Amino acid sequence: KKPHSIGEEPTKPCPVQAARLALGEQQSNKFRRISLLNDPVKSRISDTSNILQVVSTVKSSPVYSLQLDESTDVTSSSQLLDYVRYLDGEAMKQYLFSEPLA
């Protein structure tokens, strides 16, 4: 398996070189130490894991409802809203998911 930092190979050299040309060698060394993708990748994996857990629980529920809607936020960006209600044992659970439509 490849590490999550694999995206740094094609992405990182450009800002490092730009920093070297604009700010000098000392500042570009600071750019080399910055991990570009670690936090976003961890966040995406965590989000996906949470969604998969909800999907698994919903699939095992005897009844559920699903509502999809498109909305526009304050920046005029379209957002897909996914709202799920389901039974988990005796309790009614709810889950709201939002994703930008680009």
C-alpha positions in Angstrom: 0.0 0.0 0.0 1.1 3.6 -0.6 1.2 6.0 2.2 -1.3 8.9 2.5 1.5 11.3 1.9 1.9 10.0 -1.7 0.2 13.2 -3.0 3.0 15.3 -1.7 5.3 14.1 -4.5 3.4 15.8 -7.4 2.1 18.7 -5.3 4.8 19.9 -2.9 7.7 20.8 -5.2 5.8 23.7 -6.8 5.1 25.8 -3.7 8.6 24.9 -2.3 10.2 26.2 -5.5 8.0 29.3 -5.6 9.0 30.1 -1.9 12.7 29.6 -2.8 12.4 32.0 -5.8 10.3 34.6 -3.9 11.6 34.3 -0.3 14.9 32.6 -0.4 16.4 29.2 0.5 15.8 29.6 4.3 12.1 30.2 3.9 11.7 27.4 1.3 13.1 24.9 3.8 10.2 25.7 6.1 7.8 24.8 3.3 9.6 21.4 2.9 8.7 20.5 6.5 5.0 21.2 6.1 2.9 18.1 5.5 0.3 19.1 2.9 -2.1 16.2 3.0 -2.0 14.5 6.4 -4.9 16.3 8.1 -7.3 16.4 5.1 -6.7 12.7 4.4 -7.3 11.7 8.0 -10.4 13.8 8.1 -11.7 12.2 4.9 -11.0 8.7 6.2 -12.8 9.5 9.5 -15.8 11.0 7.6 -16.0 7.9 5.3 -15.8 5.6 8.3 -18.6 7.4 10.1 -20.8 7.3 6.9 -20.1 3.5 6.5 -21.1 2.9 10.1 -24.4 4.7 9.6 -25.1 2.9 6.3 -24.4 -0.5 8.0 -26.8 0.4 10.8 -29.5 1.7 8.5 -29.3 -1.4 6.4 -29.9 -3.6 9.4 -32.9 -1.4 10.5 -36.4 -2.8 9.9 -37.6 0.6 8.6 -35.9 3.8 7.5 -36.6 7.0 5.6 -34.2 8.9 3.3 -34.6 12.5 2.2 -32.3 14.2 -0.4 -32.4 17.9 -1.1 -30.3 20.5 -2.8 -29.9 23.8 -1.1 -27.8 26.9 -1.8 -25.7 28.3 1.1 -24.9 31.9 1.8 -22.0 31.9 -0.7 -24.4 30.7 -3.5 -22.8 27.2 -3.5 -25.0 24.3 -4.1 -25.1 21.7 -1.3 -26.5 18.2 -1.3 -28.3 17.4 1.9 -29.0 13.8 2.9 -31.2 13.2 5.9 -31.7 9.7 7.2 -34.1 8.5 10.0 -33.9 4.9 11.2 -34.6 2.6 14.1 -31.6 1.4 16.1 -33.1 -1.1 18.5 -35.9 0.8 20.2 -34.6 4.3 19.5 -35.2 6.5 16.5 -31.9 7.8 15.2 -31.2 10.6 12.8 -28.2 11.4 10.6 -27.6 14.5 8.4 -24.9 14.6 5.7 -24.0 17.6 3.6 -21.7 17.7 0.6 -20.9 20.6 -1.8 -22.0 20.0 -5.4 -19.2 21.2 -7.6 
